[in-house]
Amino acid sequence: MNGRARIMVWYVAPDDQPDAVERAYDRISGDLEGTPGLLGNELLRRADDPLRVMVMSEWESLASFQQWESGTEHRAATSPLRPFADRYEIYEVVSAF
């Protein structure tokens, strides 16, 4: 396949600030624009629990994601979302139609 990678990060918003994750996502999205290898990302809200959201980002390759993640800009760029993080998973695209 084309070697693209998808990164899924799950977040939980606090009960008293249900839009906190969305505000943090909006805040950092502009900073991530133009990041080498990043093709785009989406903020997805769980249909049955509006406090649970996920950011899915698509990268040209796993290597491009790993290079960005190991750099100093990664922590600073994603710090507004970090307090709400629940878990993350990294996938490589192996087939698509």
N, C-alpha and C positions, 0 to 999 in steps of 0.2 A: 504494500500500500504506500501511501505518501509519507508516512512517518510522523504525521501530526500528533500532538499530545493535547489532552484535555485535562484540566485541573479542576476538581470540584472541592470547594471549601464550604462547609456548613456553618451557619451562625444561628444564635438564638438572641433575639432582642429582649430587653428587660420588659417586664409587665407594665411598668410605669412610663416606658418610652418605646412604644411599638414601632416607631419609624426610625429608631436610632441607627439600625444597620443600613437602612436605605440612605439616610443622610451621610453616613460615613462613606458608603459606596459612591455616592454622587461626588463627594469631596475628593476622593482619590482618582476617580476615573479620568479626569482631565490630566492629572499628573502622569498617568500611565500611557496616555496617547503618545504614539511614536516609539514606544519601547521596542527595541529590536527583537523580532521573532514573535511578538504578541499580535495575533490576528484579530482578537476581539474578546469581549466577555459579556456575560449577561447576569442580571440579578433575578433569581427565580424565587417566588414566594410559595410555600407549601399551601395547597388548596384547603386543607383541613385544619391548619394551625398557622395563623398569620404572623406569629412571632418567630417562626422557623423559616429561614431563607437560605439560599445557596447561591454562591457565585461560581459560574462555570466559565473558565477562560480557555481559549483555544490558542495553541502555539504552533509555529511552523514545525517544531521538532521537540523531542524531549531534551535534547542537548541545549536548545535555545532557552527553554524554561530553566534548566539547571544552571546555566550560566548567569541568568538574571537573578535567580534565587540565591546564588552564592555571592552575589555582589553586594556592596554596601547600600545601594539604593533600594534594595528589596525591603528591608526592615523599615526604613523611613517612609517609603511610599505606602506601605500597608498598615502602618501603626494605628490609624483611626479605626480599622476593623478588628484589630487583634483582641480587644477586650471581650468581643462577642463570639469569638471562634469556638466551635464545638469539635470539629474534626476536619480532615482533608484526605483526599485520595487523588492519585495520579494515574492516568490511563494513557496508553499509546493506542492510536487508531490502527487496527490491523486489517480491517475490511470495512467497506461502505458501499452502498448502492444508491 
